[in-house]
Amino acid sequence: MKAEGGRMNSRSGHEAEIFILHPSSFILHPSSFILHPSSFILHPSSFILHPPSFRLPPSSFLLSLVSPLNLASPPVDKESKRRALEGPLAAYFSGRLDAGRNGSPIVQDKTVFDDTQKWELASFASPTERPVLMLLDGGDIKTRHPIDAAELTIGRDPSCQIVLADGKSSRRHARIDYLNFDSPVVTPQVAISDLRSTNGTFVNGERVERAELNDRDKILIGSTLFGYFLRDETTLKADETLIRLASYDALTGLRNRGVFNLELKREFDRARRYGREMSLLMFDIDHFKKFNDTYGHQAGDRVLREIGELMSMNCRSNDVAARYGGEEFAIILPETPMENALIKAERLRKVVVCHPFATEGTALSVTISLGLAMVEAWMQKPEDLIEAADRALYKAKQGGRNQVCWNRGEESQGPIQVAC
């Protein structure tokens, strides 16, 4: 092949090398396609590249990997792009540019990328680990709190980003600082600071005023235990699946017994501490064993599933509906006095009675018996509230079923009929 070389000056005074290929360079003789066997023998020196071959910096190699992938990048503003390019990748994008004759940049020392290519490369090279606080004890276990801001506060005050229903924590107990929040392409650096709390902040059993956190550190705030973890997106999604499996009943979609116990303790302690009203509704399906024996367990499962749906549709967002066990269900009613709880209970009873439970084309009627109790001064623990609601439920069943009874003081009362 023939080539002629030369240099020319641009208006900006920079030189650019120009190579002109002669047309005859593209004509190949037929004998060119005949390879001698010795052609397949490579001399060791073939693997040695001469330094001038490296005319482009390493970033060009990274770009050659990224560009063919046509990675879809989210729409971002200029400030977000700038932050994403800070850190280790900044060196690849800091080449000095000068305008050429047609306005295109002339490269000096480093490769030039446009904004889209820069963002794609930053996204491709950046790690996916994200800092997360996971509740290990003291509330809804396994609840995750992603650290997605430069600063988060933890405490009982509603203005905190992570609010605790923990009587041993202070109103503004501790602060989480994401030290390099503006540099997402580097390993997260996170610290915790105590905000002059009464009972202190502990990291791995040691009381601290301020400490940088490492993966798997344990943080104790009041009586609430957190774990600090670095998780990638795949692991976070797997965690969400495991949390749901551990928190919800698979058949009804309601909270399971374990979560119910935790939520009841939290609401019970809050009601006693602040003198708030709270009620507990418990009920079970009348003659459910006979129903299963007559129509089969699959029909029984359908009834349980549909009752779970009816409960979800008739509960407020802050109510906690749970499958307590077998055919028994419970609903925690925060900020609800007995009078309002009775109305809710009777409404739910009527909804279930009027709902057609279809089994093999036949609509069946199902009834429930309900017991109510509310937090009172003589109660010392959540189990006292459960026992009071259970006594009311027993009275409803003894009184003929398909009715609501309530417990006030230490005496069961009812049945009732409430206009809805």
VOSE-681711 format. One line per field, with one value per residue (C-alpha): x, y, z; residue number from 1; residue in one letter. Coordinates in steps of 0.5 Angstrom, whole numbers. Example, Ala and Ser with C-alpha at 12.3 -4.5 7.8 and 13.67 -1.06 7.14 Angstrom:
2
px <- c(25  27)
py <- c(-9  -2)
pz <- c(16  14)
pos <- c(1  2)
code <- c(A  S)
// end
This chain:
420
px <- c(0  2  2  4  5  5  3  -2  -3  -10  -12  -11  -4  -4  -1  -5  -2  -5  -5  -7  -8  -7  -13  -8  -7  -14  -12  -10  -7  -10  -4  -5  -10  -5  -2  4  4  10  5  2  8  9  15  16  17  10  7  12  8  12  11  8  3  0  -3  -9  -10  -13  -19  -20  -20  -26  -30  -29  -32  -38  -40  -42  -47  -51  -52  -59  -57  -62  -64  -59  -58  -51  -50  -51  -46  -41  -41  -41  -35  -31  -26  -22  -25  -24  -17  -19  -24  -19  -16  -14  -18  -18  -22  -20  -22  -29  -30  -29  -24  -17  -14  -8  -5  -12  -18  -24  -31  -38  -43  -47  -40  -38  -44  -44  -37  -38  -44  -41  -35  -38  -39  -46  -45  -50  -50  -56  -58  -62  -66  -64  -68  -73  -78  -80  -74  -70  -73  -68  -67  -62  -58  -60  -58  -52  -55  -60  -62  -65  -70  -77  -78  -83  -78  -73  -71  -71  -77  -76  -82  -77  -78  -70  -68  -68  -72  -66  -61  -56  -54  -52  -47  -45  -39  -38  -45  -43  -38  -42  -37  -33  -33  -39  -36  -41  -40  -45  -45  -49  -53  -52  -57  -59  -57  -52  -50  -46  -42  -40  -41  -37  -40  -38  -39  -37  -35  -34  -38  -35  -39  -43  -42  -47  -51  -55  -59  -63  -66  -66  -61  -58  -54  -50  -49  -46  -51  -51  -57  -58  -57  -62  -67  -66  -67  -73  -76  -73  -76  -83  -83  -81  -86  -92  -97  -96  -104  -107  -102  -103  -98  -95  -95  -88  -89  -96  -93  -87  -92  -97  -91  -89  -96  -98  -92  -93  -100  -98  -92  -96  -103  -106  -112  -111  -116  -114  -119  -119  -124  -124  -128  -134  -135  -129  -126  -133  -133  -126  -129  -135  -132  -125  -118  -117  -124  -122  -116  -120  -124  -118  -115  -121  -122  -115  -117  -123  -119  -114  -120  -123  -117  -113  -106  -104  -108  -104  -108  -105  -106  -106  -106  -110  -117  -116  -114  -113  -113  -109  -112  -108  -111  -118  -122  -127  -133  -130  -127  -134  -136  -131  -132  -139  -138  -133  -137  -143  -138  -136  -143  -145  -139  -141  -135  -136  -134  -135  -140  -144  -144  -143  -144  -139  -139  -134  -134  -130  -128  -125  -121  -117  -111  -113  -109  -109  -105  -98  -96  -98  -100  -106  -109  -109  -112  -117  -119  -119  -124  -129  -128  -130  -136  -138  -137  -141  -146  -148  -143  -143  -143  -138  -137  -132  -128  -127  -124  -124  -131  -133  -139  -144  -146  -148  -151  -148  -151  -146)
py <- c(0  7  13  20  24  31  36  42  48  50  57  56  54  47  42  36  30  28  21  21  14  13  9  4  2  -2  -6  -13  -18  -25  -28  -24  -29  -35  -36  -40  -45  -41  -35  -39  -39  -33  -30  -29  -22  -21  -20  -14  -8  -2  4  9  4  7  13  13  13  7  11  9  2  3  7  2  -3  1  5  -2  -4  2  3  7  12  16  23  27  35  38  38  30  29  33  30  23  24  27  22  17  18  25  24  21  27  33  33  40  42  47  48  46  49  46  47  40  39  38  33  34  29  26  23  27  25  28  28  22  18  21  19  12  11  13  9  3  4  6  1  -1  -2  2  4  1  1  -6  -6  -13  -12  -7  -6  -9  -14  -14  -7  -3  4  6  12  16  23  27  27  23  24  18  19  19  26  25  30  25  21  15  15  10  8  7  10  9  13  21  25  27  21  20  23  19  23  20  23  22  23  27  22  16  12  11  7  10  13  14  16  16  22  22  28  29  23  21  13  14  11  5  2  -6  -5  1  8  13  21  20  14  12  6  -1  -6  -11  -6  -6  0  0  7  6  -1  -1  -5  -3  -7  -3  -6  -5  -8  -8  -8  -15  -17  -11  -14  -21  -18  -15  -22  -25  -19  -20  -28  -27  -22  -24  -30  -33  -35  -29  -23  -21  -20  -26  -27  -25  -18  -18  -19  -14  -8  -10  -9  -2  1  -2  2  8  8  7  12  18  16  15  10  4  -2  -9  -13  -21  -26  -33  -36  -40  -47  -47  -54  -57  -53  -56  -63  -61  -58  -59  -56  -52  -49  -47  -44  -40  -37  -35  -32  -28  -26  -23  -19  -16  -14  -11  -7  -5  -3  4  5  5  -1  -7  -13  -20  -28  -30  -37  -42  -39  -33  -26  -20  -12  -7  0  5  12  8  9  3  6  7  0  -3  1  -2  -9  -9  -7  -12  -17  -15  -15  -22  -24  -21  -24  -29  -35  -39  -46  -50  -45  -45  -39  -40  -36  -35  -32  -29  -28  -22  -20  -13  -10  -3  -1  1  3  -4  -7  -8  -12  -13  -20  -17  -14  -20  -24  -19  -19  -26  -27  -22  -27  -33  -29  -28  -35  -38  -33  -36  -33  -28  -23  -17  -17  -13  -13  -7  -7  -14  -16  -18  -15  -16  -18  -11  -9  -2  2  3)
pz <- c(0  -1  3  3  9  11  16  16  21  23  25  32  30  32  27  25  21  15  11  4  1  -6  -10  -12  -5  -5  -11  -9  -13  -13  -11  -4  -2  -2  4  5  11  14  15  21  25  29  32  39  37  34  41  43  41  40  44  39  38  44  41  45  53  57  57  49  51  56  51  46  50  52  46  42  48  47  54  56  60  64  63  68  69  68  75  76  70  73  80  76  73  79  82  79  72  72  69  63  61  63  56  54  47  42  36  29  22  22  30  32  37  37  41  46  50  52  48  48  49  49  55  53  52  59  62  59  61  68  69  66  71  77  83  85  92  96  104  107  115  116  123  126  133  136  131  124  123  117  115  110  110  104  106  100  102  105  112  115  122  127  133  136  133  127  123  123  116  120  126  132  136  142  149  150  144  144  140  135  137  132  125  119  114  107  106  99  97  91  88  87  83  89  95  100  106  112  119  125  130  137  138  145  146  153  153  147  141  140  135  135  143  144  146  140  139  132  128  121  119  116  112  117  123  129  131  138  138  145  144  137  133  126  122  117  110  103  98  90  87  86  93  95  90  93  100  99  97  103  107  104  105  112  114  110  110  103  103  105  104  111  116  119  127  128  125  128  135  134  131  137  142  139  138  145  148  144  147  154  154  151  153  146  145  141  140  138  134  134  130  127  122  125  124  119  121  119  112  111  112  107  102  102  104  97  98  105  103  98  103  107  101  100  107  107  101  105  111  107  103  110  113  114  112  119  121  122  119  120  120  127  126  122  121  126  124  128  126  130  131  133  135  135  141  143  140  133  134  135  128  124  127  126  119  117  120  115  109  110  111  105  101  96  97  91  91  85  82  89  93  100  106  111  118  123  131  133  140  141  147  148  152  159  165  168  162  163  157  150  152  157  151  147  153  154  146  146  152  148  142  146  149  142  140  146  145  138  133  128  133  136  143  147  153  158  165  166  164  157  154  148  143  140  134  131  125  120)
pos <- c(1  2  3  4  5  6  7  8  9  10  11  12  13  14  15  16  17  18  19  20  21  22  23  24  25  26  27  28  29  30  31  32  33  34  35  36  37  38  39  40  41  42  43  44  45  46  47  48  49  50  51  52  53  54  55  56  57  58  59  60  61  62  63  64  65  66  67  68  69  70  71  72  73  74  75  76  77  78  79  80  81  82  83  84  85  86  87  88  89  90  91  92  93  94  95  96  97  98  99  100  101  102  103  104  105  106  107  108  109  110  111  112  113  114  115  116  117  118  119  120  121  122  123  124  125  126  127  128  129  130  131  132  133  134  135  136  137  138  139  140  141  142  143  144  145  146  147  148  149  150  151  152  153  154  155  156  157  158  159  160  161  162  163  164  165  166  167  168  169  170  171  172  173  174  175  176  177  178  179  180  181  182  183  184  185  186  187  188  189  190  191  192  193  194  195  196  197  198  199  200  201  202  203  204  205  206  207  208  209  210  211  212  213  214  215  216  217  218  219  220  221  222  223  224  225  226  227  228  229  230  231  232  233  234  235  236  237  238  239  240  241  242  243  244  245  246  247  248  249  250  251  252  253  254  255  256  257  258  259  260  261  262  263  264  265  266  267  268  269  270  271  272  273  274  275  276  277  278  279  280  281  282  283  284  285  286  287  288  289  290  291  292  293  294  295  296  297  298  299  300  301  302  303  304  305  306  307  308  309  310  311  312  313  314  315  316  317  318  319  320  321  322  323  324  325  326  327  328  329  330  331  332  333  334  335  336  337  338  339  340  341  342  343  344  345  346  347  348  349  350  351  352  353  354  355  356  357  358  359  360  361  362  363  364  365  366  367  368  369  370  371  372  373  374  375  376  377  378  379  380  381  382  383  384  385  386  387  388  389  390  391  392  393  394  395  396  397  398  399  400  401  402  403  404  405  406  407  408  409  410  411  412  413  414  415  416  417  418  419  420)
code <- c(M  K  A  E  G  G  R  M  N  S  R  S  G  H  E  A  E  I  F  I  L  H  P  S  S  F  I  L  H  P  S  S  F  I  L  H  P  S  S  F  I  L  H  P  S  S  F  I  L  H  P  P  S  F  R  L  P  P  S  S  F  L  L  S  L  V  S  P  L  N  L  A  S  P  P  V  D  K  E  S  K  R  R  A  L  E  G  P  L  A  A  Y  F  S  G  R  L  D  A  G  R  N  G  S  P  I  V  Q  D  K  T  V  F  D  D  T  Q  K  W  E  L  A  S  F  A  S  P  T  E  R  P  V  L  M  L  L  D  G  G  D  I  K  T  R  H  P  I  D  A  A  E  L  T  I  G  R  D  P  S  C  Q  I  V  L  A  D  G  K  S  S  R  R  H  A  R  I  D  Y  L  N  F  D  S  P  V  V  T  P  Q  V  A  I  S  D  L  R  S  T  N  G  T  F  V  N  G  E  R  V  E  R  A  E  L  N  D  R  D  K  I  L  I  G  S  T  L  F  G  Y  F  L  R  D  E  T  T  L  K  A  D  E  T  L  I  R  L  A  S  Y  D  A  L  T  G  L  R  N  R  G  V  F  N  L  E  L  K  R  E  F  D  R  A  R  R  Y  G  R  E  M  S  L  L  M  F  D  I  D  H  F  K  K  F  N  D  T  Y  G  H  Q  A  G  D  R  V  L  R  E  I  G  E  L  M  S  M  N  C  R  S  N  D  V  A  A  R  Y  G  G  E  E  F  A  I  I  L  P  E  T  P  M  E  N  A  L  I  K  A  E  R  L  R  K  V  V  V  C  H  P  F  A  T  E  G  T  A  L  S  V  T  I  S  L  G  L  A  M  V  E  A  W  M  Q  K  P  E  D  L  I  E  A  A  D  R  A  L  Y  K  A  K  Q  G  G  R  N  Q  V  C  W  N  R  G  E  E  S  Q  G  P  I  Q  V  A  C)
// end
